[in-house]
């Protein structure tokens, strides 16, 4: 039985959120943990699955040992009066496009930190002969924390404000930072990598320049696609804010097409769009299934975004 206990955000302190996140990171492998937890207005504390013990226990998997190493490091930053708490206080007075709430910012931070740990696990799995040593894991985890803080706390602010927060982080930590603005750099296992170096040089056919599917990579598209994949991998809902023509749909579709388990179906909505047209599209990509609760179209998880329908291929 899956039991959930819900608390109002008024009775849940930031210290409780830190403790809950670090406890789950230490005890539950990320590929087994369930997504979710912090919802709008409430915090759901799910009972821990079977405890795996600490890193000294012989039967603890290498994956869990790595998670425990990272959690022990981040605990020094996720504590009262530490870096994360100071950063929350600093950004709470800044201008945000969306209403700023600590619980939403922390939820975003934890998602990005989880993605960093997944990258560590994936790297060590692919390089089983030469995995990162403890020193390398700690160095990467420190850089990932600062990178995640920047985008989790000021991702919904103007570029100028992100730069100001980057300067604040530089003054608050002894972690080696890149020579320029932190906004212009991504995290790599060897250090800091400029986003500009990730932009490929393409030879685009002139006949395809006017196509809506043609995306010319820039620093912004490369950076935003990685951030979007972080939340998509966490199965978290997200909202893209921006004026018309700022590239929200283009960036999101580019990120979705890069995922191996997503299929994007285009459907233009207008005043002439009817329910019958929508159902015909569903009929083409779904199948009817009988269940105890009635007849349903499968796949169930269908997301409609700005005229597009997104189906997980595995459904």
WOURMO-V895587 format. One record per residue. RES is the residue in one letter. PSI is psi in whole degrees, -180 to 180 (* if undefined). OMEGA is omega in whole degrees, 0 to 359 (* if undefined). Layout:
RES | PSI | OMEGA
RES | PSI | OMEGA
This chain:
X | 133 | 180
X | 108 | 183
X | 132 | 176
X | 136 | 177
X | 126 | 184
X | 134 | 179
X | 147 | 172
X | 148 | 181
X | -19 | 182
X | -23 | 183
X | 2 | 181
X | 119 | 180
X | 165 | 177
X | -35 | 179
X | -37 | 177
X | -41 | 180
X | -42 | 178
X | -47 | 182
X | -42 | 181
X | -44 | 181
X | -47 | 182
X | -36 | 179
X | -44 | 179
X | -36 | 179
X | -36 | 180
X | -32 | 193
X | -20 | 185
X | 118 | 175
X | 141 | 186
X | -30 | 180
X | -8 | 177
X | -23 | 183
X | 150 | 179
X | 142 | 176
X | 163 | 179
X | -172 | 180
X | -70 | 181
X | 114 | 177
X | 171 | 181
X | 109 | 176
X | -14 | 183
X | 160 | 175
X | 123 | 183
X | 115 | 177
X | 109 | 179
X | 138 | 179
X | 140 | 180
X | 145 | 171
X | -175 | 184
X | 128 | 182
X | 142 | 183
X | 0 | 181
X | -171 | 180
X | -179 | 187
X | -20 | 181
X | -11 | 180
X | 131 | 186
X | -34 | 186
X | 9 | 177
X | 132 | 183
X | 157 | 177
X | -34 | 179
X | -45 | 181
X | -34 | 176
X | -41 | 178
X | -44 | 179
X | -39 | 180
X | -37 | 177
X | -45 | 180
X | -42 | 180
X | -40 | 179
X | -36 | 178
X | -49 | 184
X | -20 | 180
X | -32 | 179
X | -25 | 179
X | -26 | 180
X | 65 | 180
X | 163 | 180
X | 137 | 178
X | 15 | 177
X | -170 | 189
X | -46 | 184
X | -43 | 181
X | -41 | 178
X | -38 | 179
X | -40 | 177
X | -44 | 179
X | -38 | 182
X | -47 | 186
X | -17 | 181
X | -23 | 181
X | 0 | 181
X | 166 | 177
X | 126 | 177
X | 143 | 178
X | -39 | 176
X | 155 | 178
X | 127 | 183
X | 130 | 173
X | 135 | 181
X | -37 | 185
X | -37 | 178
X | -41 | 180
X | -40 | 179
X | -37 | 177
X | -43 | 178
X | -42 | 179
X | -47 | 182
X | -36 | 178
X | -43 | 180
X | -36 | 177
X | -39 | 177
X | -41 | 179
X | -36 | 177
X | -42 | 178
X | -38 | 178
X | -39 | 178
X | -38 | 176
X | -46 | 180
X | -44 | 180
X | -41 | 180
X | -48 | 181
X | -32 | 177
X | -41 | 180
X | -20 | 179
X | 57 | 184
X | -27 | 179
X | -31 | 181
X | 67 | 179
X | 165 | 177
X | 135 | 176
X | 176 | 183
X | -39 | 180
X | -41 | 179
X | -39 | 178
X | -45 | 181
X | -43 | 180
X | -43 | 179
X | -39 | 181
X | -36 | 178
X | -46 | 179
X | -40 | 181
X | -36 | 179
X | -45 | 180
X | -42 | 178
X | -44 | 181
X | -39 | 178
X | -43 | 182
X | -48 | 187
X | -28 | 179
X | -36 | 185
X | -26 | 182
X | 20 | 177
X | -23 | 180
X | 30 | 178
X | 176 | 177
X | 159 | 182
X | -39 | 180
X | -40 | 181
X | -37 | 176
X | -40 | 179
X | -39 | 177
X | -41 | 178
X | -34 | 176
X | -42 | 177
X | -37 | 178
X | -45 | 180
X | -37 | 180
X | -35 | 181
X | -20 | 187
X | -8 | 186
X | 158 | 176
X | 4 | 178
X | 139 | 179
X | 123 | 180
X | 160 | 180
X | 160 | 183
X | -29 | 182
X | -155 | 181
X | 135 | 181
X | -25 | 179
X | -27 | 185
X | 8 | 185
X | 147 | 173
X | 166 | 180
X | 135 | 174
X | 170 | 181
X | -16 | 180
X | -11 | 181
X | -138 | 178
X | 135 | 183
X | 123 | 180
X | 137 | 177
X | -33 | 183
X | -33 | 180
X | -13 | 180
X | -12 | 183
X | 118 | 182
X | 157 | 174
X | 120 | 186
X | 146 | 170
X | 105 | 185
X | 132 | 176
X | 129 | 183
X | -26 | 181
X | -16 | 182
X | -2 | 183
X | -36 | 181
X | -2 | 181
X | 142 | 179
X | -19 | 180
X | -7 | 182
X | 118 | 179
X | 118 | 178
X | 115 | 184
X | 135 | 173
X | 177 | 177
X | -42 | 182
X | -45 | 182
X | -41 | 179
X | -44 | 182
X | -46 | 183
X | -34 | 178
X | -40 | 178
X | -43 | 180
X | -40 | 178
X | -42 | 180
X | -30 | 178
X | -49 | 181
X | -33 | 178
X | -39 | 177
X | -27 | 178
X | -4 | 182
X | 41 | 180
X | 144 | 174
X | 151 | 180
X | 158 | 179
X | 127 | 175
X | 124 | 181
X | 138 | 177
X | 159 | 180
X | 164 | 177
X | 136 | 179
X | 6 | 181
X | -5 | 175
X | 20 | 182
X | -53 | 182
X | -44 | 181
X | -45 | 181
X | -43 | 181
X | -44 | 180
X | -37 | 178
X | -40 | 178
X | -39 | 181
X | -40 | 180
X | -24 | 179
X | -14 | 180
X | 138 | 183
X | -18 | 186
X | 25 | 180
X | 141 | 174
X | 125 | 184
X | 125 | 179
X | 126 | 183
X | 135 | 176
X | 115 | 182
X | 127 | 179
X | 140 | 176
X | -174 | 179
X | -19 | 180
X | -5 | 180
X | 129 | 182
X | 160 | 175
X | -33 | 180
X | -40 | 178
X | -42 | 179
X | -42 | 179
X | -36 | 177
X | -37 | 177
X | -42 | 177
X | -42 | 181
X | -32 | 183
X | -30 | 186
X | -2 | 182
X | 174 | 175
X | 150 | 179
X | 137 | 178
X | 137 | 176
X | 131 | 178
X | 167 | 177
X | -22 | 181
X | 5 | 179
X | -166 | 181
X | 131 | 182
X | 157 | 171
X | 133 | 178
X | 135 | 13
X | 151 | 182
X | -41 | 185
X | 92 | 179
X | 127 | 181
X | 129 | 179
X | 122 | 184
X | 109 | 171
X | 44 | 178
X | 12 | 179
X | 146 | 177
X | 130 | 186
X | 124 | 180
X | 129 | 168
X | 130 | 183
X | -25 | 185
X | -8 | 180
X | * | *
